[in-house]
Amino acid sequence: SAAARLRRTSASHTGASCQRGRGSVEKIAWWPQEPGAPCNAEARTPRHLRNCALSRISRLLGKMQISGQPHLAGAFRKPIAFKWPKTALQSRASHSLTRKASPTLSCIKQLPRLPIVSAACRLSPMPSRFMSTAFEPPPDDDDDAHWEARFLQATQTIPPSSASHAESAAAMRELVRSGLLLHTDLRDRPERFFNAHRLLARHAVQHGPGFWIRFTVHYNLCFGTVLAVGGPEQVATLHEAQEQGLLGCFALTEKLAGVQSGLLVQTAAEYDTASGEFVLHTPSEGAAKNWISQGFTADKAVVLADLRVDGVRRGPHAFLIDLRRHGELVAGVSVGDMGTKTTGNDLDNAWIAFDRVRVPRTALLNGYAYVDEAGTYSLRTTSIKPFEMIGQRLYTGRVAVAQAALAYRRELFRVTKEYADAKPIWSPTAGAPTCQTAGQAHLSSIPQLRALFAEADDTAADLERFVSICESRLTPLLRSGAVPDEELAHAIATAKVKAVEASIDLCWRLKQEVGSYALMGSSGFAHLDFLNCCKFAEGDSRVLMLKMARDRMRRYASETKSGEKAVAGEEREFELCGALGKALSSAKGDKAVQARLWDANWRTVYALAEAVMERTIDKVLH
């Protein structure tokens, strides 16, 4: 099999049209091979078959043209898939699910935005002079550079922050249906998954963070969780959801279980043995799912709930449920808007509550744990708990968030420097500014601003290299399904915290140095709160730093107990651990008192975390 893309170079020479139909795309009848066609049946490698197909289609186009409705003549804009034997999206999805499948053939015709083509389309003779200019070989799915160009083109314009929820969701559905990024690419092509996030983040400066957040919630948190903890049958449904353009959300955080209050979810999932169903229920107002991105428009939801089987609590488990069917909320589901935000208002954020919503037994993502028809709970492996694999999405999300923060910082500094380089100012040597730029002093020549631009370049270069290394170490684990070890998990947390915090610091300082320009709506500073979103996404920066400090204190306790001295390069950490240990010693083992003393010494706690992160980055880069 092979792939073929058809493109018209001169719209005025075409008479193409099709009728809008229903159902799946109809198959095209392929003409028998002409005598003398260069297709050797004995050498049917995928590449050879592709070349044969391209040759045959080229000759066919020289003789035939699609004809029908004249109002579509010459309008070749949006791609549409002719099915032989599958749509292009189905073919790519099949390739991803089997991983090693050969490339499949689909004919892509540049037509208006028609999702399907009916069998009423008919072929008629076409002048042969158009044969050579009507044809172009297909993009190679394995060519990342070509894929990036197509992704950039598809996302050249995205909904601005002023767009409605419906408009933004519709654009997301179109991007999902395009198949440019598959739901399985997080496993099969993780580099492409991360690159897509970086490419989209460039829009946040002008359009806000809404669409980027919508994108990562859909691909990483929702369907990425299905990929991580779903069974084979559940993973196999991903390509169908993508074909239909279904949107997903990730219902984890609750009013009393958020990024800073802990993730001990109270939403319950009780198994009803009599019906073979789970009953999802929100037992209290504090258990309502909170700040669920895309919750107002999503069709599917991955819901984290406390699983209870035969009266026994089994802890948080993930369920893939229908949130809406045909655009309507399923019975028992209630949603509410979180309200107007400072930025990203094209993104819908919702609270979600469940009133004894019944879902099938197959809704439990069962790659690592399952409940059989008799109501028996079992783990498929004792070495990996389901929640650990759900945590995989936090690792990928932290890398993506770190890259997005750096991309936002880079674009904001680029736009601002262009302005500063062109903005004339008064100086003692050049005098008053004029309309002429030659010999003029400019805003970017002010020493503090010039120093900030240089500092930002140096800081970002180190952080971007560090984050890139974390990505390269994580991607093999995503392909194999393995869990990062403690060292990599800590490095990824460090990447997320330092990339975000450095971007916040640099962008805030830049805003203070460019005067009234920072107030302009087109400057990009209006969406600076995107970085605040990055701060608490996928693990709040402060919470991650608290864990780093606690882990280092545990290690310090072990070191001092065995009489070990500070390791070279860790002297600062050893000093801070000693000071913190001395402050906590008066608790004499009382956990409540120790917690109060920990809070009282919070500056030392965060200084310890900073020292640990600095050492981590230095170790990786050098």
N, C-alpha and C positions, 0 to 999 in steps of 0.2 A: 504494500500500500504506500501511498505518498500523499503530499498535500499540494494544493494548487490555489493560487490567488489570481483573480481576474480583475484587471483595472482598465478603464477607458482613459485614453489620453486626450481625446477630443470629444467633448459632450455633444458638439454640434453634428457629429457624424453618426450618432447612435439613435436607435429607435427602440430602446429597451423599455419594457413595461411589464408589470405583473399584476395579478389580481390578489387582493387580500383574502386569505382563506382561514380556515380553522383547523386545529389539530396540529399534528407534527408536520415537519417539512417533507414535501413529497420527493420521491426519488427521481432523478433524471435518467432517462433511457440513454445508454451509451451506444454509439454507432459501432458496428463491427470494424475491426481493424482493416484498413485499406491495404491493398496489395503493395508489397514493398516497404511497409512501415517498419522502421528500425526498432523492432522489439523482439529480442531473442528470448523465447520461452524457457530456454535452458539456463538462463542467467538471471533468475528472478530474485536478486537481492533487493532489500528495501530501496536503496539508492537507485538501482537500475529500474525498478518498477516506477519510481517517481519520475525518472527521466522519460520513461515510456509514456506515462500518463500525460506529462507536460507536452510531449511531442504530439500526442493524439488530440489533446484539447486545442493546441495551437492550430492544427489543421482544421479541426471542427469549426473553430471561430472564423476561419477564413471563408467558410461556406454558409454559416448559419448565423442568425441573430434572433434574439428573443423579441417577440412582437406582441402587441395587445393594446392596452390603453395608451392613447397618445399623450395624456397629461403627465405621464411619467417619463416621457422621452428626454434623454440627455441628462437625467438627474441621477448621477452616480455619486453618492456621498457616503452613506453608512454601510458597513459590512453586514452581509447576511449569509447564513450558511445553507448551502444546498446539501442535502443529506445523501451520502453514498459510502457506506450504508448508515452512518450516524451523523448527527450534527457535529460541527467542529468542537463544540463544548463537550458533548458526550465522548467524542473520540479522545480529547485531551484528558477528560476525567478518567476514562478507562485506562489510559496510559499511566496516569498517576497512581491509580489504585493497584495496578499490577506491577508498577515500577519499571519493569523491563520490557514492556510491550513495544512493538515496532510502531513507528509513526503511522497514523491513519490518514486516509485521503478525504479531503473535503474541498469543495469548490467554493471559494469566497467571491461573491460578486459585489461590486461597489454599487449599492442600490439605496433608495431612500429608506427611512426607518420603518421597515416592514418586518415584523417578527417571524412571519411565515409566508410561504409561497405556495399557491394552490397548483393542482395539476392542470388547471386551465391554461397556464402559460404554454405557449406553443412556439416552435422554432420555424423560421422561414429563411430563405436564401439571403445571404449577405455578400456584398461585393468583396472580393478577395483582397483588395488593396488595403483593407483594414486589418488584415490578419496579423502582421508582425508588430503593430503598435498596440494591439488590444491585450497583450499577454505579458505577464510578469511572473517569475517564479515566486513561490510562497515564502513567507518569513520562516526561518528555521527556529523551532521552539527551543533548540539548544543554544541559539545565538543570543547571549544575554545582552549584547550591545543593541541588537535589532529589537529585542523585547523592550529594552529601556526606552528606545525611541518611540515605540508604539504606545507604551504606558504614558510617556510624557505627552504625546499627542492626545491621548484619550482623556488625560486629566489637565489639559491646558487651561480649561476654564472649569471652576468648581463653584458651587453655590456660595455666595458671600454670607457673612454673619447676619445680614438683614433678610435672608431668604426664609420662607416658612419651613416648618418641620416637614410638611408634605413635599415641598420642592426639593429639599435636601435629600430626603429619603428616596425620592424618585431617581435622583442622580446616582445615588448609591446603588439602587437596584439595577440601573443600566450598566454601571461598572461591574457589578457582580455577574450579570448575565453575559458580559463580553468575554468572560473566561480568561482575561489577561492575567489575573492572579487566581489560581485555583485554591479551593479550600484545603487541598492536600499539599500545596506547595510549602507549607510550614514544615512538613516532614520531608518531602521529596526534593524541594529546592529552597531551603531556608535562606540562602543568600538573596534570592529573588524576593522573598517575603520581607526581609529587612530593607532591601533597596527600595521596595515600593513605599515603605513607611518614610524613608528619607526623602524620596521624591515628592511625596504629598506634603511633607512638613514645610516645604518651601513656600506654600501658599498661605501659611498661618500669619505671616507678617501683614499681608494685604487683606485677607479674607477671614481671619480668625481661625481658631482651632477646631471649630465644630465638625467639619467634614473629616479631618484627620482622626478625631476621637471616634466618630461614627465608624470609620474604616477599621481601626484597630480593635474596637469592641467586637465588630462582626467577625473579622478574620482571626484574631488572636484569642480573645477571651471566650467568645461563644463557640464557633465551629472549631477553633483550635483546641478547646477542651474536649469536644467530641472526638477529635483526632487523638488526643492524649489518653483518654480513659474510656472511650467507647469500644464496644466489641466490633468484630468484623462486619456484622450486618448493619450496625449503626453507622460505621464509617462509610459503608457502601452507599448510604443514602445521601452523602454530601453532594455528589454531582447532580442528583435530581433537584435538591434544594437550590443549587446554583443555577441550573437551567431555568427554574421558575423565578429566579430573582428574589427568593425569600430572604428576609433580613432577620438577623439574630441579635439578642441581647444577653447579658450575663448578670443574673440576679444573685449576687453574693452579699453585698453590704446591706445592713439593716439599720434602722434608726438607733438601735442600741448595740450594733455590731458593725462598726465602720473602720476606717483606716487608722483611727487613733484610739478607738474604744475596744478593739479586739475583734476577732472573727469567730466568736462562739455563737453560731447562728441559732436562732430560736424557731425559725420556720420549721414545721414538723412534716414528716412524710411517713405515715402509718400504713403498713401493708395489711390489706383486707383479704384474708385467705379465702373467704367465701366467694368473692367476686374476682379474685386474682388481679386486683388493682391497688395502686397506691393512692392515698388520700392526702393531698397537700393542704395544709392549713396554717393560717397566721393566727396564733393564739392570743396575741395582744397587739396594741398599737406599736409598741417598741419593736415588735418582730416584723413589721412591714418592711419590705425591701425598699431601699432608699437610694436616691441619686442613680437610678439605673439608666445609663445612656442608651438611647434608641428604644426605650421602653414604651413610648407612645406609638411607635410605628412598626415595631418588630413583629414578625409572624411567629418566630421561634424564640424560646428562652431556655438557657441552661440555668436551672435553679439549684442553688445549694441549700439543702435542707437536712435537718437532723433525722436520720433514718431510724425507724423503730419497727422491729419485727418481733411479733409474739411478745410484746411488752418489754423487749430488751433494746436499749439504745445502742446504735452502732456508729454514732458520730456523723459528721457532715459527709454527704454523698451528693453527686451531681445527677440531675434529671434533665433530659431533653424533652420539653413539652411544647405543644401548640399553644401559643399565647393568643393568636388570632387565627380564625379560619375565614377565608374570603373577605378579609378586612375587618371582621367583627370579633370582638373579644369573646373568648370561650366562656361558658357559664361559670359563675363563681369567681371570676377574676375582676378586681377593681384596680384602676390606675388613677393617679392624680399628677398634675404638673408641678414640678419643683419651683416654678416661677422664673421671672426674668433674671438673667445673669449679666455680669459685666461684659462678657464677650461670649462668642460661640452660641448665639441664640438661634441659629439654624438647627442646632442639635437639640432634640427633645430629651429631657431628663425627667424621669418619673419615679413616683413611689408605686409599689405594686403590692397588693394584698390578695390572699387566697382564702376563699370561704369553702372549705371542704371540696376542693377541686379533684375530681377523680382522673387519674391518668393510668394508662396500661402498664403492666409489669415491665414491658420492654422499654419504658421511658427511663428506667434506671440505667445510666451508662455503666455497662457491665464488663468492661475490659479487665478489671482487677477485682471486682466483687459482684456477686449476683444473688438474687433471691429466686428459688425455683417455685414451681406452681404450688407445692405443698407448704410454702412459707419458710423454707430453710435458707438461712443466710450462710454464704460461703465466700471465702477469699480464694482467688485463683492462684495467688502467690502470697506467702507470708513475708517475703523480703521487701515488698513495696506495698504501702497502703494507698488506697484510692486518693486520699487528700494530698499525698506527696506528688502524685502525677498531676493533679490539678494545679499544684504549685509550679509545675513546668511552665504554665502560661504566665506566671509571675516573672520567671526568669526571662522568657522571650519578651514579655512586655517591658521589663526594666531596660533591656538593651534597646528596644525600639523607642522608649521614652527618652533615654539618654541621647540617642541619635537625633530625635526630633528637637530636643532642646538645643543641641549644638547647631542643627540646621537653621533653627529660628534665629539664634544669635548671629550666625554667619550672614544670613540674608538681611537682618536688620542693620548690621554694621556695614554691609555692602551698600545698601540703599542710602544710609546716612552719610557714608563717606563720599558717595557721588555728589550728594547735596553740599557737603562741607567743602569738597574740592572746587566746586563751582561758585560758592558763596563769597563774594568779595567783602573785605572788611578794611577798616582804617588801620594804618600802621605808621609808626614814626618815620619809616624810610619811604614807604610808598604813598603816604598821604591818604586823602579821603578816597573811598571807593567810587568807581565810575562804572559805566556800562561796558567799558573795555576791560577785558580780562588780562591782557598782556601787561606784565610788570606789577600786577596787583597782588596784594596779600589776600589769602583766603582763610576761611574759618578753620580748615584742617591744619593750618600752620600754627595755630595757638598751641603752645607747648603742652599744656595738660591734655588737650584733645589728641595731639599727635602721639603723646606717650600712651594714652589709653588705646589707640588703634594698634600700636606696636605690642602692648601687653596682651591685648585680646588675641592677636595672631599667635603669639607664643603659647599662651595658656591653652587656646583651642587646639593648637597643633598637637600638644602632648595628650590632651584628653581624647581627641578624635583617634589618635593612634591607640590609646589604651582601650577605648570602647571597641575599636575594630578587632583588637586581639581577643577581647572577651567574646565577641561574636564568632570569630574563627574557632575558638575552643568549644563554643556551645553547639555549633552547627552539626558536628559529627554525632553528638548525643541526640539531637533532634531526629536525625536519620535513623538511628538505632533504637530510639526509645529509652535510652539510659538516663539516669538522674545525675545531675552535676554533683561532684564531690564538694566537701565543705570549702575547700580552697577556691574553687571556681564560683560557688554560690556567693562567697564573700566578695570576690573580685567583681561580680556582676552588680551586687548591691553597692559597692564602692563606685562603680562606673555611673550608676543611676544617680546617686547622691551628688557626686562631685561635678558631673556634667550639668545637672540641673542647677545646683547652687552657684557654680561659676558663671553660668549663663545669666542667672538672675542678677548677680552682682555686677557683671560687666554691662548688661543692658540698662540696669538702673542708673549706673554711673554715667553711661552715655547720654541718657535722657537729661541728666542735670547739666550737661555741657553744651547743648545745642539750642538753648533758648526756646523761643516760641515755636520753632520748627517742630518740637516734640508734641505740640498741641494740635498740629494739623492731622486731619483724619487720614490723609494719604501717607503719612510718615511711617506708619507701622507700629508706633508706640501705643496706639489705641488698643491693640490686642496683646499687650504685654502680660496680661493675666494668663495667657497660654502657659507661661512658665510656672505660674502658680498651680495650674492644673497638673503640670508635670511633677511638681513637688510632692503632691499627695497621691498621685496615680501609682498603682502597682506597688504599694508600700510607701507610706509617708516617710520622708527623709529623716525626720526626728526619730520615728520608731525604728527604722533600720539602724540608725546610729546608736540608739539605746542597746539594741541587740549586739552590735559590735563591741560596745564597752563591757557588757555582761560577759560575753564570750572571752574577752581578753582578761577580765578579772578572774574567771574560772581557771584560765591557764596560769595566771600569776600565782594563784593559790597553790596549784600543783608544783610550780617552779620553786616557790619558797619552801614548801614542805620537803622537797628533795634537796634543798640547799643550792639550787642552780643560781647562777648570776645572770645579769642581763646579757643577751646576745648582742653582738655588734650590730649597730643600726637600730636597736630597739631600746636604747638607753632612756629616751624621753618617755616611752610607754611604761618602762619599768618604774620610772620616777613617779608618774601619775598614778599608776596602780598602787604604789606604796602609800601615797598621800590619801588616796581614796580608801584603801584598806584600813589605814589608821583612823580615818573618820568614821568608818562603819564598825570598828571594833567595839565601841561602847554599847552596841546593841546586844552583845553577849548572846547571840543566837536567836534573839527574839525577832521573828520575821516582820512583824508590824513595825517595830522600832527601826529595823534595818531599812524598810521601805521609806520611812520618813527621813532617815538620814541620807539615803540615796537621793531623794528629791532635794534635800537641803544643799547637797553638793553637786547640783546639776551642771554647773559650769565645768567642774573637773571631769564629770562624766562625758560631756561632749568634747572637751579637749582631748580626752583619751581616745575617743572615736576618731577625731581628726588625725591624731598621731598614727593610729592604726591604718587609716586610709592613705595617708602620705607614704607610709612605708610600703603599703601594698602596691601603689602606683609605681613607686621607684623600683621595686623589685621586678615588676613586669616589664617596665620600659628599659631597664638597664641590666 
